[in-house]
Amino acid sequence: MRIGIPHFGNVYIPVKAMANKLGAGGEDLIIPPPTSQRTLDLGVKYSPVEACLPYKLTLGNLIEACELGADTVLQARGTGICRLGYYAKNQEQILRDLGYDAHFLTIDLSRHKLASILNMIKTLCHGAPWPQIILAFRFGMGKLFALDRIEKEVQKVRAVEIEKGLANSIYREAIQAIDEARDNKEVKRLNREYIDRLKRVPRGPQADPLKIALAGEIYVVIEPFANMDIEMELGKLGVEVERTLTLSRWVKYSLFLNRLGIDEWKEVHKAALPYLKRDVGGDGWESVGEKVICARNGCDGLIHLAPFTCMPETVAQNIMRSTKEDLPVLTVLCDEQMAKPGMMTRLEAFVDLLQFRRKRRRDKGNIKVFSNRLPVCHSEERSDEESHRDPSPELDSGSG
Ligand code: SF4
């Protein structure tokens, strides 16, 4: 059995680690080349035109895996209210039409996720004993958590480093080192070492970066090719990115803590309730709640990443416009028409707007302190003026 997987952020690293621990060689696991323009071209060429970007990119990955000899491929499935439910069935047919007789193995992301994943590992490793599977799973998850912790630190450092690009080069080294680590002890040591190195990166003496949250559909938020490395680009513009959607968080809650009744989205759903009372599929409900929470937490703005034609995020986008929370939102629609120069122009304009807004708020704050010492009539005039809220622009970006 030669198993091909689609890319999704750094997920190939824990998958590779598990396969190695279970004795699967390089020829058993086919990791397609990193997602590229060719992957996208293949996905676009063979997908239905209205399919969302995650569908097209993962199809491109699976075609590339089949070209390298995969006879079995992994794909997610779910029973939610969006297209994820038909990804596997549809892509299987497309691969057949292209002459690849690949067997599809699916991971159910709606129910029994942990059992579904462990059973799949057992099938793939030809019935290895459960203790060995659990040890391999722990090893893979150790790598995933370490990578996400390092990435979180990188998001802070990129915004304030004096030598631009240093945090990225340390991050690239960390990815490679963790990918090559052979046991849990080494993963933990690398985790500590790389976070220390990042903390020691020289920073601007008065750095006070803008904080922008990133929310939206999980695939385009996590997969850098799908969002054109938006986090890195924001870092270059001196912005600290805050992102709650990570693979390790998904694993921690969806596979373990949710089973104990702990719901990581409880607060976010509660925050969204005045505007949206139910799940609309994908991550739409969470996107609305994230806007409310980010406004409360003092973020400067929010970038909403939405695949073009994605129904849940289209619902969220329209609701976000009308919430009373005072937080600028830039919606970036991700599809194959998206071009980097166009996206950069929008990011730069958004960052300028947020900087201007922050400065104006601070200036107003200073005036307020000063006005407290003025005679009452002046103070009242000022407070009337201050009660006028800053506009909370919602900037929709088309693709291109
Ligand atoms: S949430 Fe949107 S982008 Fe993701 S699979 Fe569903 S329809 Fe596609």
Residues whose N, C-alpha, C, O or C-beta is under 5 A from the ligand:
A	BS01	SF4	C52 P54 C82 R83 L84 E217 G282 D283 P307 C310 M311 P312
